[in-house]
Amino acid sequence: MVMVNKAGPADLSAAPKLLADAVLLLARIDETCKNRDHALTAKKFVFSNHVNEAFNVLLENGRIGRMEAGLVLTIIHQHLSEHLFSMLEYDVVRTIEKILMSHLPQEHATHPALV
């Protein structure tokens, strides 16, 4: 079952649901898609929709709890390959970068835009 977000984009409670749904979808793709190209296309869809929307909600609200952080790490570490990352649209890539940098201590920031 795929969750469709009917809440507004600023609804913080929607983010964990979208993230959990994305984790389940990505795991299901890994289990069932034997064709690498089909799997990448399906994962690109999940990242471009569920993951991107959830990350944007988290960024807009500026709050990432322990559960959300765990889901973000699971998604990034287990499902985002370099090849998939290169297939994503620029706005999705920027959202992923922003969510990863959102909790970087300022003394470790290497780019002026992150300070």
C-alpha atoms as one frame of an Amber mdcrd trajectory, in Angstrom:
protein
   0.000   0.000   0.000   1.333   3.428  -0.942   0.545   6.373   1.272  -0.684
   9.480  -0.504  -0.052  12.645   1.452  -3.302  14.570   1.781  -1.971  16.865
   4.463  -0.482  20.230   3.665   3.250  20.416   3.040   3.821  22.100   6.396
   2.240  19.236   8.352   5.133  17.833  10.390   3.221  14.633  11.196   3.222
  13.738   7.485   7.032  13.536   7.301   7.530  10.352   9.373   4.699   8.654
   7.489   6.227   9.575   4.130   9.692   8.479   5.286   8.433   5.157   6.622
   6.467   4.599   3.425   9.582   5.374   1.381  11.668   2.877   3.381   9.055
   0.175   2.796   8.744   0.973  -0.909  12.513   1.012  -1.426  12.925  -2.306
   0.405  10.114  -3.807  -1.671  11.788  -2.611  -4.871  15.030  -4.284  -3.767
  13.155  -7.524  -3.090  11.046  -7.695  -6.234  12.791  -5.845  -9.078  15.246
  -8.140 -10.767  15.899  -5.769 -13.674  18.424  -3.123 -12.558  17.011  -0.424
 -14.851  13.464  -0.988 -13.623  14.642  -0.872 -10.017  16.476   2.417 -10.600
  13.431   3.938 -12.296  11.185   2.887  -9.407  13.652   4.180  -6.816  13.980
   7.464  -8.678  10.193   7.833  -8.456  10.212   7.163  -4.702  13.059   9.616
  -4.096  11.520  12.279  -6.336   8.154  12.061  -4.595   7.996  10.519  -1.099
  11.546  11.218   0.035  11.757  14.700  -1.467   8.414  15.750   0.023   9.265
  14.362   3.459  12.688  16.021   3.466  11.124  19.343   2.450   8.604  19.117
   5.317  11.433  18.437   7.768  13.449  21.366   6.421  10.482  23.753   6.498
   9.745  22.908  10.119  13.394  22.807  11.160  12.787  19.857  13.466  14.188
  16.397  12.966  13.485  14.003  15.804  15.275  10.764  16.572  12.794   8.648
  14.584  12.980  10.916  11.538  16.783  10.984  11.691  16.880   7.183  11.772
  14.595   6.958   8.743  16.644   9.566   6.866  19.854   7.630   7.549  18.246
   4.347   6.490  17.075   5.883   3.229  20.410   7.525   2.444  22.729   4.693
   3.490  20.765   1.696   2.295  18.993   2.945  -0.813  20.786   5.918  -2.374
  23.527   4.732  -4.702  25.822   7.026  -6.665  24.119   5.994  -9.885  20.651
   6.765  -8.521  21.910  10.068  -7.102  23.164  11.057 -10.562  19.727  10.302
 -12.062  17.799  12.598  -9.709  16.609  16.066 -10.682  18.604  19.027  -9.397
  15.930  20.152  -6.896  15.787  16.668  -5.350  19.590  16.565  -5.070  19.596
  19.990  -3.389  16.942  18.843  -0.920  19.020  15.770  -0.036  22.102  17.954
   0.414  20.186  20.402   2.625  18.801  17.659   4.865  22.275  16.147   5.267
  23.826  19.521   6.039  21.027  20.726   8.322  22.633  19.222  11.404  26.271
  19.820  10.499  27.929  21.880  13.243  28.887  25.296  11.894  32.563  24.803
  12.741  32.615  21.884  10.273  30.885  23.787   7.471  33.235  24.183   4.527
  31.062  26.334   2.260  29.964  29.909   3.083  26.335  29.041   2.304  26.354
  26.504   5.154  27.563  28.950   7.824
